Amino acid sequence: MKRDIPFLFAFLAWFGCSGDTPTNGGETGQPLRVEWQEGDVIVAMGTSLTFGYGSGCRVLPPRSPCSGDSSYPTLLSNELRLPVINLAQIRSTTADGLEQMNAVLLLNPVLVVLEYGANDLIQGVSLENSRANLSRIIEGFHEAGSAVVLLSSMHPDMIEKTPEGHRLQGLSEGALAYHAMIVELANLYGLPVVDYLFEDIWWKRELMFDELHPNGMGYLIMKENILSNLSAYFVVNDMMEL
């Protein structure tokens, strides 16, 4: 049962760690501090990684019996004791996220977690188009008063750890460019960013469901990566224990 205690997202603390003053290119942008109100929600948007593919029942074709949902949005919701709505779609690109925005805005989220880029790279979407789509998504949520966090599913360290014959080997240059783009947008708009979502997961076979997705244990570590990278972003109180 959720207690009636304000929950503050510590944007101010995160900004204090940045050497540059973030800009957002408009009058409306990321608020310095958002007070949690009863009924507010967090929305997670993104690819199959946010959907939680490979965890418990979240596989295709569905398995029976299966062990429930251990996607990182569900794990975050359980740990933060806050509602996190998972609206991720398998094979989703930044263009799909842009199309989904109006439906998400109807939920009036106080915070939106965005994890896009991998499918854009795999499907051959240009970096320029992906960047433009993500910028429009960020600006749209800022105009509506929602805060945004970016997650990067690609990181330079992953290239060295990827086994021979893996599809990422042939996309390494593009993967590095997409990672740099996510970090650049985070700096431009003054957003918290988790720049290595797969840290301590990739490529450890005991933590991987297939060549691209973690298993349930892997998603537990992914949840910890998000929380540890955003520890200054969330103010700890007796609603949440980190």
Helices and strands as residue ranges (DSSP letters): E 8-10, H 11-15, E 33-35, E 42-46, H 48-51, H 72-80, E 84-86, H 94-105, E 111-115, H 118-122, H 127-143, E 147-151, H 156-161, G 167-171, H 172-189, E 193-194, G 205-207, H 216-229
